[in-house]
Amino acid sequence: MRFSKYFCMKKTELIASRLSAVLLDGYWIANTNYKDQLENISWEQAIHQVADLNTIAALTYHINYYLAGLLQVFSGGPLTIKDKYSFDLPPLRSAQDWKQLIENFLANSTDFVQEVAEMPEERLDEVFVDEKYGTYLRNIEAVIEHSYYHLGQLVLIRKLIQQSGEDVLK
């Protein structure tokens, strides 16, 4: 049975598998993932503004902001991220800046998946920093849901850019 491997996995490994699917290597739920999308988006597309929507670069920064902030907590550090700063993308002035953002995003994604996979299962039910933030499980599940939400936006924005015929498809 091809699903038999899932019956032997720890809960944290199953959750890490879901994270990996949306961030790095999955195609089952959304038929794509961030890594697949980001590696095929040019700097010009990434910073191209469509109407009043967020740019692809801003969405990438936004998800990466939360990954980095939660990784800090996983490592024993304080929770320092704030929603109001989650879209404060520094200006991207070159293809190299965009490439660096992608590399940082993929590194944080890989680290996040690994941290969750190796997390003791008991930690999932522990309070995350403060009771008002719920449990570790609640926060990790939120990352999955939040990531799919913005992945859908990213894909749609990319299609709008491609359909516009503007000279941003370099």
Backbone bond lengths (Angstrom), bond angles and torsions (degrees), N, CA, C in turn:
res aa  C-N    CA-C-N  psi(-1)  N-CA   C-N-CA  omega(-1)  CA-C   N-CA-C  phi
1 M - - - 1.458 - - 1.522 108.42 -
2 R 1.302 117.61 129.12 1.462 120.67 -174.88 1.524 114.17 -71.75
3 F 1.297 118.94 -20.17 1.458 121.74 179.16 1.522 112.29 -91.25
4 S 1.315 117.61 -0.71 1.455 120.83 -175.51 1.524 112.60 -60.05
5 K 1.322 118.12 -29.81 1.465 119.50 179.52 1.529 111.69 -62.37
6 Y 1.325 117.55 -28.99 1.462 120.80 -179.25 1.525 112.49 -71.63
7 F 1.330 117.30 -24.91 1.455 120.54 179.13 1.522 111.76 -74.15
8 C 1.316 117.15 -19.01 1.462 121.48 -178.70 1.525 112.44 -98.59
9 M 1.318 116.90 -5.24 1.460 120.50 -175.91 1.525 111.10 -84.28
10 K 1.322 115.08 146.72 1.458 120.59 172.07 1.530 108.41 -69.22
11 K 1.310 115.65 158.41 1.468 120.56 179.19 1.532 111.28 -57.72
12 T 1.336 116.62 -41.05 1.467 120.01 -179.99 1.533 111.27 -65.47
13 E 1.320 117.05 -33.92 1.468 120.16 177.39 1.529 111.14 -68.95
14 L 1.330 116.26 -37.56 1.464 120.18 176.97 1.532 111.02 -64.81
15 I 1.309 116.41 -42.62 1.467 120.69 179.02 1.519 109.43 -66.30
16 A 1.325 116.86 -41.75 1.467 120.52 177.73 1.525 110.51 -61.54
17 S 1.304 116.97 -36.29 1.466 121.20 177.23 1.530 110.75 -63.23
18 R 1.315 117.26 -39.91 1.470 121.54 177.13 1.523 111.21 -66.07
19 L 1.336 115.98 -40.25 1.466 120.09 176.60 1.522 110.83 -62.84
20 S 1.309 115.32 -46.44 1.459 120.39 179.97 1.526 110.75 -59.96
21 A 1.323 116.38 -37.40 1.463 120.42 -179.27 1.523 112.19 -60.75
22 V 1.308 117.91 -44.83 1.461 120.16 -178.07 1.531 111.89 -79.13
23 L 1.323 117.05 -34.08 1.459 119.57 -174.05 1.528 113.63 -90.45
24 L 1.327 117.74 -38.75 1.458 119.29 -165.82 1.520 117.25 -124.81
25 D 1.324 118.51 -39.89 1.461 115.65 -168.04 1.518 116.21 -149.96
26 G 1.306 118.03 16.15 1.459 119.25 -176.20 1.512 113.81 -98.26
27 Y 1.307 114.70 154.68 1.463 121.28 176.65 1.521 111.21 -138.25
28 W 1.327 117.62 -4.37 1.449 120.69 -171.68 1.520 112.90 -71.09
29 I 1.312 119.06 -49.75 1.470 121.54 -176.46 1.526 112.04 -78.39
30 A 1.312 117.06 -54.01 1.468 121.00 -172.79 1.524 113.19 -106.88
31 N 1.310 117.25 0.54 1.457 122.37 -177.80 1.528 112.36 63.03
32 T 1.323 116.01 16.17 1.461 122.25 176.06 1.522 108.13 -166.62
33 N 1.313 116.54 -178.06 1.457 122.29 178.15 1.520 107.72 -155.16
34 Y 1.320 117.04 171.55 1.463 120.42 -178.16 1.527 112.29 -60.76
35 K 1.324 117.11 -47.52 1.465 119.58 -177.48 1.518 110.57 -56.61
36 D 1.321 116.56 -48.27 1.462 121.42 179.88 1.524 110.87 -59.15
37 Q 1.299 117.26 -44.17 1.466 121.25 -178.76 1.532 111.81 -69.38
38 L 1.322 116.87 -48.20 1.464 120.48 -173.42 1.521 113.20 -67.28
39 E 1.309 116.44 -34.98 1.466 119.30 -179.13 1.527 112.60 -70.85
40 N 1.319 116.35 -10.50 1.462 120.53 -179.62 1.523 112.73 -115.44
41 I 1.318 116.34 20.61 1.461 121.50 178.90 1.522 108.31 -116.97
42 S 1.309 115.28 126.87 1.469 119.50 179.03 1.523 110.37 -76.55
43 W 1.313 115.17 163.54 1.462 120.89 176.38 1.531 109.80 -57.58
44 E 1.313 116.73 -42.01 1.464 120.68 -178.99 1.527 111.10 -61.96
45 Q 1.328 116.49 -41.51 1.461 120.12 176.99 1.530 110.56 -67.10
46 A 1.311 116.52 -40.13 1.462 121.70 -176.07 1.525 112.47 -61.23
47 I 1.315 116.77 -35.32 1.471 119.63 -176.90 1.526 112.70 -100.87
48 H 1.329 116.91 -1.74 1.464 121.04 -178.45 1.530 110.66 -69.19
49 Q 1.321 115.53 127.42 1.461 121.62 -179.87 1.521 109.72 -90.16
50 V 1.320 117.81 123.71 1.457 123.81 174.43 1.519 106.72 -107.27
51 A 1.324 115.37 114.26 1.472 121.23 -177.96 1.533 109.18 48.20
52 D 1.322 117.02 -130.57 1.468 119.45 -179.97 1.530 111.67 -106.63
53 L 1.326 116.15 20.84 1.467 120.64 178.79 1.519 110.82 -77.20
54 N 1.307 116.27 158.81 1.457 120.15 172.75 1.527 108.95 -64.88
55 T 1.301 116.34 151.82 1.466 119.28 174.22 1.522 108.93 -79.52
56 I 1.315 115.55 163.21 1.457 120.87 176.19 1.525 109.40 -60.81
57 A 1.314 116.88 -40.38 1.471 120.62 178.51 1.528 110.39 -61.74
58 A 1.325 117.47 -41.96 1.466 120.50 -179.69 1.530 111.03 -64.71
59 L 1.321 117.43 -40.12 1.467 120.64 178.22 1.528 110.93 -65.84
60 T 1.317 116.04 -38.96 1.470 120.80 178.09 1.522 109.94 -63.82
61 Y 1.315 116.34 -46.89 1.468 121.37 177.90 1.528 110.40 -59.36
62 H 1.322 116.02 -43.57 1.459 122.68 -176.60 1.533 111.44 -58.66
63 I 1.311 117.35 -50.75 1.467 120.25 179.79 1.524 109.99 -66.29
64 N 1.323 117.21 -41.53 1.460 121.42 179.65 1.531 111.38 -62.53
65 Y 1.324 116.55 -36.05 1.458 121.81 178.56 1.531 110.52 -56.95
66 Y 1.334 115.69 -45.85 1.459 119.56 179.91 1.520 112.01 -70.78
67 L 1.319 117.54 -39.88 1.466 119.71 177.33 1.526 110.31 -58.29
68 A 1.322 116.80 -47.98 1.470 121.25 -178.86 1.527 111.11 -62.84
69 G 1.322 116.89 -41.57 1.463 120.56 -179.52 1.516 112.97 -65.73
70 L 1.315 116.64 -40.64 1.460 119.70 179.25 1.525 110.92 -73.23
71 L 1.321 117.27 -36.09 1.468 120.04 175.34 1.529 110.69 -58.80
72 Q 1.306 116.39 -37.79 1.468 120.68 178.34 1.527 110.15 -59.94
73 V 1.325 116.27 -43.00 1.464 120.62 179.00 1.529 110.05 -67.61
74 F 1.338 116.87 -42.36 1.466 120.42 178.98 1.524 111.14 -57.62
75 S 1.316 116.55 -30.02 1.466 121.54 -179.29 1.519 112.54 -87.85
76 G 1.320 117.23 6.62 1.458 120.84 177.56 1.515 114.49 95.31
77 G 1.324 116.98 2.85 1.455 120.80 179.94 1.517 112.17 -85.91
78 P 1.320 116.05 177.10 1.471 120.81 -179.52 1.539 111.08 -79.81
79 L 1.305 114.96 161.51 1.459 121.44 172.93 1.521 107.40 -86.81
80 T 1.322 116.95 107.39 1.461 120.69 -174.98 1.530 113.03 -113.02
81 I 1.316 117.64 -7.06 1.465 119.50 -177.85 1.522 110.23 -75.95
82 K 1.321 114.87 149.93 1.463 122.76 178.81 1.524 108.09 -134.37
83 D 1.323 116.05 135.37 1.464 120.37 -179.30 1.529 112.63 -52.31
84 K 1.318 116.35 -38.68 1.465 119.70 -175.25 1.533 112.82 -65.19
85 Y 1.323 117.92 -16.82 1.468 121.03 179.01 1.529 112.97 -103.16
86 S 1.309 117.44 0.57 1.462 120.37 -170.73 1.531 114.46 -71.88
87 F 1.300 117.72 -10.93 1.468 120.73 175.49 1.532 112.08 -114.68
88 D 1.310 117.66 15.64 1.468 121.87 -178.80 1.528 111.69 -82.04
89 L 1.293 115.11 61.93 1.462 122.26 179.84 1.525 110.36 -68.02
90 P 1.329 117.24 123.49 1.470 118.37 173.58 1.531 108.83 -63.64
91 P 1.314 118.49 152.00 1.465 119.84 -179.34 1.529 111.84 -57.32
92 L 1.324 115.31 135.41 1.464 120.82 173.56 1.528 106.46 -99.75
93 R 1.305 116.12 114.27 1.465 120.69 -173.55 1.523 114.07 -105.77
94 S 1.328 115.97 0.16 1.471 118.33 -177.74 1.518 110.33 -159.70
95 A 1.314 114.46 166.43 1.462 120.64 174.76 1.524 109.89 -60.97
96 Q 1.301 117.66 -32.59 1.465 121.47 178.76 1.535 110.83 -65.71
97 D 1.322 117.03 -39.42 1.470 120.22 176.65 1.531 110.21 -61.18
98 W 1.320 116.51 -43.47 1.467 121.55 179.00 1.531 110.13 -64.54
99 K 1.314 116.52 -44.42 1.460 120.70 178.93 1.528 110.14 -59.85
100 Q 1.323 117.38 -40.87 1.461 121.55 179.75 1.528 111.08 -64.75
101 L 1.324 117.12 -40.21 1.461 120.34 177.83 1.530 109.84 -63.08
102 I 1.318 117.18 -43.94 1.465 120.69 178.58 1.525 110.25 -61.84
103 E 1.317 117.34 -46.33 1.467 120.57 -179.53 1.523 111.33 -60.73
104 N 1.327 116.33 -40.99 1.462 120.71 178.47 1.523 110.53 -65.40
105 F 1.318 116.02 -43.25 1.463 121.49 178.43 1.526 110.73 -60.52
106 L 1.328 116.98 -47.45 1.464 120.24 -178.29 1.526 111.92 -66.99
107 A 1.324 116.63 -36.69 1.475 119.85 177.38 1.527 110.06 -65.59
108 N 1.323 117.17 -45.42 1.465 120.43 178.42 1.527 111.29 -65.40
109 S 1.316 116.88 -37.70 1.466 120.63 177.59 1.522 110.41 -62.08
110 T 1.319 116.58 -47.18 1.457 121.42 179.65 1.520 110.79 -61.64
111 D 1.331 116.37 -45.81 1.462 120.94 179.38 1.528 111.17 -63.28
112 F 1.314 116.91 -40.91 1.467 121.37 -179.11 1.523 110.44 -63.20
113 V 1.323 116.21 -48.13 1.464 121.20 178.66 1.530 109.90 -58.10
114 Q 1.321 116.46 -45.64 1.470 121.39 -178.99 1.529 111.70 -63.70
115 E 1.323 116.41 -43.27 1.471 120.42 178.95 1.525 111.26 -60.69
116 V 1.317 116.44 -42.72 1.460 119.62 -179.92 1.528 110.11 -67.79
117 A 1.320 117.60 -43.14 1.465 121.17 -179.83 1.529 111.90 -59.69
118 E 1.325 116.50 -35.81 1.462 121.15 -176.60 1.533 113.42 -92.75
119 M 1.300 116.65 -2.99 1.462 121.53 -178.07 1.525 110.23 -68.17
120 P 1.328 117.63 136.97 1.472 118.86 173.42 1.531 109.51 -61.69
121 E 1.303 116.78 136.37 1.470 120.34 -176.38 1.524 112.87 -57.22
122 E 1.329 116.75 -32.59 1.464 120.22 -179.02 1.526 111.60 -61.52
123 R 1.315 116.14 -29.27 1.464 119.82 -178.00 1.532 111.35 -64.09
124 L 1.309 117.73 -29.41 1.472 120.54 -178.86 1.520 112.27 -54.25
125 D 1.318 116.75 -33.58 1.474 121.17 -178.29 1.520 113.18 -91.83
126 E 1.322 117.75 -2.02 1.466 120.85 179.42 1.524 110.99 -77.72
127 V 1.321 115.16 154.22 1.460 121.57 176.31 1.536 109.03 -64.62
128 F 1.305 115.29 134.69 1.460 121.37 178.34 1.528 108.63 -91.63
129 V 1.309 117.06 101.24 1.464 125.84 177.52 1.532 112.78 65.61
130 D 1.321 117.37 -56.52 1.465 122.86 -177.13 1.528 106.75 -148.20
131 E 1.323 116.68 146.47 1.472 120.06 -177.47 1.520 113.16 -54.81
132 K 1.321 117.44 -30.39 1.472 119.35 -178.66 1.532 112.00 -65.01
133 Y 1.339 117.72 -18.12 1.466 121.30 178.62 1.515 112.77 -94.09
134 G 1.304 118.11 -0.82 1.454 120.69 179.49 1.513 112.14 77.87
135 T 1.311 115.37 -152.70 1.462 121.84 -176.02 1.534 111.28 -98.95
136 Y 1.307 114.81 171.03 1.468 119.98 173.53 1.527 109.28 -58.53
137 L 1.342 116.52 -43.55 1.461 119.96 -179.24 1.522 110.79 -59.08
138 R 1.310 116.97 -45.79 1.473 120.23 -179.74 1.528 110.96 -58.64
139 N 1.307 117.23 -42.05 1.460 121.01 -178.88 1.523 112.48 -70.63
140 I 1.307 117.43 -38.16 1.463 120.68 178.49 1.526 110.22 -68.84
141 E 1.333 116.61 -43.35 1.468 120.19 176.49 1.531 110.52 -61.07
142 A 1.320 116.65 -37.02 1.465 120.08 177.61 1.523 111.24 -63.13
143 V 1.314 117.03 -37.43 1.470 120.07 177.17 1.523 110.00 -61.64
144 I 1.321 117.42 -42.62 1.464 120.89 179.57 1.527 110.06 -62.21
145 E 1.319 116.81 -52.21 1.466 120.74 -178.11 1.528 111.63 -63.01
146 H 1.306 116.36 -44.55 1.458 122.21 179.88 1.537 110.39 -61.84
147 S 1.308 116.13 -40.70 1.466 120.86 -179.38 1.523 111.36 -65.81
148 Y 1.329 117.42 -42.60 1.470 119.36 177.55 1.525 110.65 -64.46
149 Y 1.304 116.90 -40.93 1.468 121.34 178.90 1.527 110.72 -55.92
150 H 1.327 116.42 -50.85 1.461 119.35 -178.18 1.524 112.85 -76.57
151 L 1.330 118.69 -26.21 1.464 120.43 174.01 1.526 109.51 -62.17
152 G 1.305 116.98 -40.91 1.467 120.38 176.74 1.521 111.38 -60.70
153 Q 1.319 116.85 -42.82 1.465 120.54 177.40 1.524 110.80 -62.34
154 L 1.323 115.57 -45.27 1.465 120.83 -178.82 1.529 110.43 -58.02
155 V 1.318 116.92 -46.56 1.467 121.17 -179.61 1.528 110.74 -62.56
156 L 1.330 116.49 -42.83 1.468 119.61 179.61 1.533 111.85 -66.46
157 I 1.310 117.32 -41.61 1.469 120.68 178.19 1.527 109.79 -62.55
158 R 1.301 116.27 -42.40 1.464 119.99 177.97 1.532 110.87 -59.93
159 K 1.320 117.06 -43.28 1.475 120.51 178.37 1.524 110.64 -63.92
160 L 1.317 117.12 -40.76 1.467 120.06 178.00 1.529 111.23 -61.88
161 I 1.315 116.26 -40.69 1.468 120.13 178.10 1.519 109.94 -63.82
162 Q 1.319 116.75 -44.91 1.461 120.48 -179.33 1.527 111.71 -65.01
163 Q 1.314 117.40 -37.40 1.461 121.53 -179.61 1.519 112.67 -75.32
164 S 1.319 116.75 -21.53 1.463 119.38 -176.40 1.525 112.76 -69.03
165 G 1.317 115.81 -24.13 1.460 119.02 -178.51 1.506 114.19 74.56
166 E 1.335 116.92 3.17 1.466 119.81 178.68 1.518 109.66 -68.17
167 D 1.289 116.58 158.78 1.453 122.02 -175.78 1.536 111.13 -82.17
168 V 1.336 115.74 59.97 1.461 120.21 177.47 1.525 110.52 -121.46
169 L 1.315 117.02 9.89 1.454 120.74 -175.53 1.518 113.14 -95.40
170 K 1.311 116.83 40.38 1.462 121.69 -178.07 1.493 112.24 -73.05
